[in-house]
Amino acid sequence: MKSGAGGTDSQDWAEMLLRMFLRWGERHRMAVEFIEEAEGEEAGIKSATIRVEGRRAFGLLKSERGVHRLVRLSPFDSAHRRHTSFVLVEVTPEVEDDVTVDIDPKDVREDVYRSSGAGGQHVNKTSSAVRLTHIPTGIVVTCQNERSQHQNRDVAWRVLRSRLLAVAQAAHAERISELKGESLPAEWGSQIRSYVLHPYTMVKDHRTAHEVGNVQAVLDGDIDSFQEAYLRWAAGNLDAAQHPPPPD
């Protein structure tokens, strides 16, 4: 996940979302591993990457992919005005060893550095961090949680392969929609859900229209109803695409 427009408020919002997903993982007894976490200057986090392992982990969490919007009275504004913050959540499946993702080593720049700097409370401060930059796409992957540079490099390459596979699949889906003459909104940068804390309290998913009034419960990890609504919505869209109505 990455904090977006909104400065310190967005970085604080990113940390709130991270906590929400961690609580959700605890509820479902899923193993969560921190890969990287970059702290904000004043509060919150700029970005974080976690690995979630458990039954149907990707199938459930893909409902969270997109931009999450928070509206609240800012605790960082001396005038206590209402602020809107955005955080982008990316969800990709882990690429298995038997899945081929061709990456030219010449297209990847590797930087190695010590992880003793700002990296969040969850990282091993003595690790040697590795940052991979895929030059053609601009995708950057950082890993600083493992105990050795070799382990960090292996994890970073695995994450990079997963993200490049997701990019390739998205490009393929976009190409198919062009061939079919359909116009589908891009997920990147789209606002999928709003969390409103002022002047009223509500969480609403803009894809499914599902909404919940108990915002605190949602932020404590109770997002199952949103995931179920998304799965029904996605299944309905898939069925409509596979069985279009007959022409008039």
C-alpha positions in Angstrom: 0.0 0.0 0.0 1.1 3.6 -0.7 -0.1 6.8 0.8 -1.4 9.3 -1.7 -2.7 12.9 -1.7 -3.1 14.3 1.7 0.3 14.5 3.2 0.6 13.5 6.9 -3.1 12.7 7.0 -2.7 10.2 4.2 0.3 8.6 5.8 -1.7 8.2 9.0 -4.5 6.8 7.0 -2.1 4.2 5.4 -1.1 3.0 8.9 -4.8 2.8 9.9 -5.5 0.6 6.8 -2.4 -1.5 7.5 -3.8 -2.1 11.0 -7.2 -3.0 9.5 -5.7 -5.7 7.3 -3.6 -7.0 10.1 -6.6 -7.3 12.3 -8.5 -9.0 9.5 -5.6 -11.5 9.1 -5.8 -12.3 12.8 -9.5 -12.9 12.6 -9.0 -15.4 9.9 -5.9 -16.9 11.4 -3.7 -16.1 8.5 0.0 -15.7 8.6 1.2 -12.2 7.9 4.9 -11.4 7.1 6.2 -7.8 6.8 8.4 -7.3 3.7 8.9 -3.6 4.0 7.5 -0.6 5.8 8.6 3.0 5.4 7.7 5.4 8.1 6.3 8.9 7.5 8.1 12.0 8.6 5.6 13.1 11.2 3.2 10.1 11.6 2.0 7.0 9.9 3.7 5.3 7.0 4.5 6.2 3.4 4.3 2.6 2.2 4.2 -1.0 3.4 4.3 -4.4 1.8 3.1 -7.5 3.6 2.7 -11.1 2.6 -0.5 -12.8 3.7 -0.7 -16.6 3.6 -3.9 -18.6 4.3 -7.0 -20.2 2.8 -8.5 -18.0 0.0 -6.2 -15.1 1.0 -5.8 -13.7 -2.5 -9.4 -14.4 -3.5 -10.7 -12.4 -0.5 -8.1 -9.6 -0.5 -8.4 -8.8 -4.2 -11.6 -7.0 -3.2 -9.4 -4.4 -1.4 -7.4 -3.5 -4.6 -7.8 0.2 -5.5 -7.9 3.6 -3.8 -9.4 3.9 -0.3 -10.7 7.3 0.7 -10.9 8.7 4.2 -12.9 11.8 5.2 -12.4 13.1 8.8 -11.6 16.0 11.0 -7.8 16.0 10.8 -5.9 15.5 14.0 -2.9 17.1 12.4 -4.7 20.4 11.5 -4.6 23.0 14.3 -7.9 24.4 13.0 -9.3 20.9 13.1 -10.7 21.1 9.6 -12.1 18.3 7.6 -9.6 16.6 5.3 -9.8 13.9 2.6 -7.0 11.4 2.4 -6.2 8.6 -0.2 -4.2 5.4 0.0 -3.6 3.0 -2.9 -3.8 -0.7 -2.0 -2.2 -3.2 -4.4 -3.0 -6.9 -4.1 -1.1 -9.5 -6.2 -0.8 -13.3 -6.0 2.5 -14.8 -5.2 4.1 -16.3 -8.3 4.9 -20.0 -7.9 8.2 -21.3 -9.1 6.5 -23.2 -12.0 5.1 -19.9 -13.4 7.3 -18.2 -15.9 7.7 -14.5 -15.9 10.4 -13.3 -18.2 12.5 -10.5 -16.8 15.7 -9.3 -18.5 18.3 -8.7 -15.7 19.4 -5.6 -17.7 16.0 -4.1 -17.1 16.4 -4.3 -13.3 18.5 -1.9 -11.2 19.5 -3.3 -7.8 20.4 -1.1 -4.8 21.6 -2.5 -1.5 21.6 -0.5 1.7 21.4 -0.9 5.5 17.9 -1.0 7.0 18.9 0.8 10.2 17.1 3.9 9.0 13.4 4.7 9.0 11.7 1.4 8.2 9.0 0.9 10.7 8.9 -1.0 14.0 8.4 -4.4 12.3 11.7 -4.7 10.4 14.9 -6.2 11.5 17.2 -3.2 11.9 20.4 -5.2 11.3 19.2 -6.6 7.9 20.8 -5.6 4.6 17.9 -4.2 2.5 17.5 -4.7 -1.2 15.7 -2.4 -3.6 14.8 -3.6 -7.1 13.7 -1.1 -9.8 12.2 -2.5 -13.0 13.2 0.3 -15.4 10.6 -0.3 -18.2 7.6 -0.2 -15.9 9.0 1.9 -13.0 7.9 -0.8 -10.5 10.0 -0.5 -7.3 10.2 -3.4 -4.8 12.0 -3.1 -1.4 12.7 -5.9 1.1 14.4 -5.3 4.4 12.8 -7.8 6.7 15.0 -10.8 6.3 18.2 -11.5 8.2 20.5 -11.6 5.2 21.0 -9.7 1.9 20.6 -13.0 0.0 17.2 -13.6 1.6 16.0 -10.1 1.0 17.1 -10.3 -2.6 15.1 -13.6 -3.1 12.0 -12.1 -1.6 12.3 -8.9 -3.6 12.6 -10.8 -6.8 9.6 -12.9 -5.9 7.5 -9.8 -5.3 8.7 -8.2 -8.5 7.7 -11.3 -10.5 4.3 -11.2 -8.9 3.8 -7.5 -9.7 5.0 -7.9 -13.3 2.6 -10.8 -13.8 -0.3 -8.7 -12.5 0.7 -5.9 -14.9 0.8 -8.4 -17.8 -2.6 -9.8 -16.8 -4.1 -6.3 -16.5 -2.7 -5.4 -20.0 -4.2 -8.5 -21.4 -7.6 -7.9 -19.9 -7.5 -4.3 -21.2 -6.7 -5.6 -24.7 -9.5 -8.1 -24.6 -12.0 -5.4 -23.6 -10.8 -3.3 -26.5 -11.4 -6.1 -28.9 -14.8 -6.7 -27.4 -15.6 -3.0 -27.7 -16.2 -2.6 -23.9 -15.2 0.4 -21.9 -14.2 -0.7 -18.4 -12.7 1.7 -15.8 -9.1 1.1 -14.8 -8.6 -0.1 -11.2 -5.4 1.9 -10.8 -6.3 5.3 -9.3 -10.0 4.4 -9.0 -11.8 5.1 -5.7 -13.3 1.9 -4.6 -14.4 2.7 -1.1 -15.0 5.7 1.2 -14.6 5.8 5.0 -16.4 8.8 6.4 -15.9 9.9 10.0 -17.4 13.4 9.7 -20.0 14.8 9.5 -21.5 11.3 9.7 -20.1 7.8 10.1 -20.3 5.3 7.2 -18.1 3.1 5.1 -19.4 2.6 1.5 -18.1 0.5 -1.3 -18.7 2.4 -4.6 -18.6 -0.8 -6.7 -21.2 -2.8 -4.9 -23.1 0.0 -3.0 -22.6 -2.1 0.2 -22.3 0.2 3.3 -21.8 -0.2 7.0 -22.4 2.5 9.7 -20.0 1.1 12.3 -16.8 2.5 11.0 -14.7 1.5 14.0 -15.7 -2.2 13.6 -14.5 -2.0 9.9 -11.2 -0.4 10.9 -10.8 -3.1 13.5 -10.8 -5.7 10.6 -14.4 -6.5 10.2 -14.4 -6.2 6.4 -15.9 -9.6 5.6 -19.3 -8.2 4.4 -17.5 -6.0 1.9 -15.5 -8.9 0.6 -18.7 -11.0 0.2 -20.5 -8.2 -1.5 -17.6 -7.8 -3.9 -17.4 -11.5 -4.8 -21.2 -11.5 -5.6 -20.8 -8.3 -7.6 -17.8 -9.7 -9.5 -19.5 -13.0 -10.2 -22.5 -11.1 -11.5 -20.4 -9.1 -13.9 -18.6 -12.2 -15.1 -21.9 -13.9 -15.7 -23.2 -10.9 -17.6 -20.1 -10.8 -19.8 -20.3 -14.5 -20.6 -24.0 -14.4 -21.3 -24.9 -11.1 -22.8 -28.5 -10.4 -23.6 -29.6 -11.2 -27.2 -29.7 -8.3 -29.6 -33.0 -6.6 -30.2 
